[in-house]
Amino acid sequence: MTLGTLFWLFIAGLAIWYWWRAKAIKDFVLKAAQRYCKSMDVLLLDDAVYLRGLWFKRDSDGKLRVWRRFLFDFTTTGEERYTGRIIMLGRQILNMELDPHRF
C-alpha cells in the first residue's frame, strides 16, 4: 500500500465520519424542532430542517466549538409559510425562535 493510497483512504474515512456525524446532529435538531413546534401550537412543514450556517465560535468556557444555524418552515393556518431558527453551539441548542406569525 502506497502513501497516496493511505491518504485517499484517510480522506474517504474522514468524509464518511463527517457525513455520519452531520446526519446525527440534523436528526437531533429535527426532533427538537418537532417538539418546539408542538409546544408553540404550530405545524412543522416538510418534516425537515436545513443547515444554513456553519462557523467556529467559543463557548462560555472559551473552548472552540462548531456553531450551526438551522432553518425550518412552519405554518399556523395551513396557508402561509413562516421560518423558524435553531442555533447550536457544539452539541447544545442555544436558541429556538419563530418568525412573527398569525394565530
Protein Blocks (a to p, Z undefined) as FASTA:
>chain_A
ZZklmmmmmmmmmmmmmmmmmmmmmmmmmmmmmmmmmmnopacehiiacdfbdcddddfk
opacddddddddddfkomaccddddddehjacfbdcdddddZZ
